[in-house]
Amino acid sequence: MEFLRPADLPEAVAVKAAHPDAVPLSGGTDLMVELTFDRRRPERVVDLSRIAELRTWHAGPDTVRLGAAVPYRDIIAHLSTALPALALAARTVGSPQIRNRAGVGGNLGTASPAGDAHPALLAAGARVEAVSARGSRLIPVDAFYTGPKRNALAPDELITAVHIDTARGPQQFAKVGTRNAMVIAVCAFAIALHPHTRTVRTGIGSAAPTPVRAPEAEAFLAGVLEEGGHWSGGTPLPPSAVRRFGDLVTAACAPIDDVRGTAAYRRHAVGVLARRTLHRTWDAHRASVPDGGGAPCA
């Protein structure tokens, strides 16, 4: 195995152009496991750990540019207000040691449907920054996942950053696992309310061949909020609407049976997570609306 260690981003781009088969290594959360158990034996590995630019972020008034290798530890410590769903997801990643090394770029590059960052990125409407010797481009996260552990990157491209709109409404993330830490999600769900556009976005993990949204559930809930004057009034949501939202989220799933859970359990659990996170986000939105207090969601 040839080990390549570029000193900066231009050199890394040049290495990837010369060796499109080279597998990027940053945090190593997934790749090192595959190498250790001899599940994967690439001819070349390109180590990105010396590239400081990948570990930086810039939080502007409207958008956060998050370097691909910014560790989850820093997302939790510094970006929980700007990126609340992603920060919540970051808290569920592995152990403190893994959170000190792993970043969002690794989740995206691996493109496992069980990656913890994916639902939050989908709910926030992120864009993935990919760079090659041919230039750079932004890929909408909705179009990034092309199949189980497959993504839209060209062979010569590297993920350099993720662009995520600063939260302007409440967001939530929740996942089900066999224990509280060091566990791959049985299923996961994220929701983001976008009051400035009066829209809702969701993200579902580990319950379909790829991370997915629930567009029918989003459209239904946005319609209920608009027609009922809930956005500005901050009034409680009808229990029937909450139940219907959960049902539509469940319908967006296409899970399988595996060692972590059955397809039937995943569908049930995703629906429960959808209803619970909707309650939490809506209660938070109501608290921010003048005269929108009162009893929590039913």
HUURLIN-V678522 format. One record per residue. N is the residue number from 1. RES is the residue in one small letter. D_FIRST is the distance of its C-alpha to the first C-alpha in Angstrom with 2 decimals. Layout:
n = (N	N)
res = (RES	RES)
d_first = (D_FIRST	D_FIRST)
This chain:
n = (1	2	3	4	5	6	7	8	9	10	11	12	13	14	15	16	17	18	19	20	21	22	23	24	25	26	27	28	29	30	31	32	33	34	35	36	37	38	39	40	41	42	43	44	45	46	47	48	49	50	51	52	53	54	55	56	57	58	59	60	61	62	63	64	65	66	67	68	69	70	71	72	73	74	75	76	77	78	79	80	81	82	83	84	85	86	87	88	89	90	91	92	93	94	95	96	97	98	99	100	101	102	103	104	105	106	107	108	109	110	111	112	113	114	115	116	117	118	119	120	121	122	123	124	125	126	127	128	129	130	131	132	133	134	135	136	137	138	139	140	141	142	143	144	145	146	147	148	149	150	151	152	153	154	155	156	157	158	159	160	161	162	163	164	165	166	167	168	169	170	171	172	173	174	175	176	177	178	179	180	181	182	183	184	185	186	187	188	189	190	191	192	193	194	195	196	197	198	199	200	201	202	203	204	205	206	207	208	209	210	211	212	213	214	215	216	217	218	219	220	221	222	223	224	225	226	227	228	229	230	231	232	233	234	235	236	237	238	239	240	241	242	243	244	245	246	247	248	249	250	251	252	253	254	255	256	257	258	259	260	261	262	263	264	265	266	267	268	269	270	271	272	273	274	275	276	277	278	279	280	281	282	283	284	285	286	287	288	289	290	291	292	293	294	295	296	297	298)
res = (m	e	f	l	r	p	a	d	l	p	e	a	v	a	v	k	a	a	h	p	d	a	v	p	l	s	g	g	t	d	l	m	v	e	l	t	f	d	r	r	r	p	e	r	v	v	d	l	s	r	i	a	e	l	r	t	w	h	a	g	p	d	t	v	r	l	g	a	a	v	p	y	r	d	i	i	a	h	l	s	t	a	l	p	a	l	a	l	a	a	r	t	v	g	s	p	q	i	r	n	r	a	g	v	g	g	n	l	g	t	a	s	p	a	g	d	a	h	p	a	l	l	a	a	g	a	r	v	e	a	v	s	a	r	g	s	r	l	i	p	v	d	a	f	y	t	g	p	k	r	n	a	l	a	p	d	e	l	i	t	a	v	h	i	d	t	a	r	g	p	q	q	f	a	k	v	g	t	r	n	a	m	v	i	a	v	c	a	f	a	i	a	l	h	p	h	t	r	t	v	r	t	g	i	g	s	a	a	p	t	p	v	r	a	p	e	a	e	a	f	l	a	g	v	l	e	e	g	g	h	w	s	g	g	t	p	l	p	p	s	a	v	r	r	f	g	d	l	v	t	a	a	c	a	p	i	d	d	v	r	g	t	a	a	y	r	r	h	a	v	g	v	l	a	r	r	t	l	h	r	t	w	d	a	h	r	a	s	v	p	d	g	g	g	a	p	c	a)
d_first = (0.00	3.81	6.41	9.70	12.98	16.08	19.42	21.56	21.97	22.74	19.55	17.56	19.62	18.99	15.19	15.62	18.17	16.05	13.02	14.82	12.02	10.14	10.92	13.22	13.27	16.75	18.63	15.95	18.82	17.49	13.71	13.54	15.95	14.04	10.90	13.50	15.37	12.60	14.20	11.21	7.66	6.73	4.85	5.53	7.44	10.68	12.58	16.28	17.91	19.53	21.39	24.82	26.30	24.36	26.08	29.60	32.28	35.65	38.48	41.10	44.42	43.20	39.40	36.52	33.41	30.77	27.46	24.51	23.28	26.80	26.64	28.98	30.85	32.08	33.04	35.22	36.70	37.43	37.46	39.28	42.35	40.74	38.22	39.90	38.23	34.71	35.70	37.06	33.88	31.86	34.03	32.90	29.13	27.76	28.87	29.73	26.37	24.60	27.21	26.50	22.90	22.84	24.33	25.69	22.88	20.54	23.32	23.80	20.22	19.89	23.45	24.27	28.05	28.29	26.93	29.70	29.86	30.46	34.16	35.11	33.47	35.27	38.55	38.35	37.53	34.38	32.71	28.98	28.18	25.38	24.53	23.04	23.93	26.84	28.33	28.63	30.29	31.53	30.93	33.54	31.95	34.14	32.31	28.78	28.17	28.10	27.28	25.73	22.45	22.90	24.11	25.68	22.95	22.17	18.57	18.88	20.64	20.00	22.46	24.25	27.33	29.76	33.44	35.81	39.60	41.26	43.03	46.71	47.48	46.47	43.12	41.97	38.93	38.98	36.78	37.38	35.21	35.87	36.09	36.28	32.83	29.25	29.87	28.69	31.71	33.90	35.21	35.79	38.22	38.97	42.09	43.13	46.71	47.21	50.94	51.00	50.16	51.62	48.54	46.33	42.61	40.67	37.16	36.24	33.04	31.90	34.89	33.76	30.72	30.07	31.65	35.12	38.41	41.85	43.78	46.97	47.16	46.64	49.38	51.70	51.44	51.81	54.89	56.39	55.89	57.45	60.33	61.26	61.19	58.73	56.61	59.53	61.64	59.07	60.84	59.33	57.46	59.30	57.88	57.88	55.61	53.12	53.11	52.72	49.81	48.03	48.83	47.45	44.19	43.94	44.62	41.63	39.24	37.63	36.05	34.88	35.44	32.48	32.06	32.96	36.16	38.21	38.74	42.37	41.60	39.19	41.91	44.46	42.35	41.37	45.07	45.96	43.37	44.69	48.25	47.49	45.48	48.15	50.79	48.93	48.26	51.78	53.40	51.48	52.62	56.20	56.19	55.40	58.20	61.67	63.94	61.06	61.22	62.93	61.56	57.84	56.69	58.28)
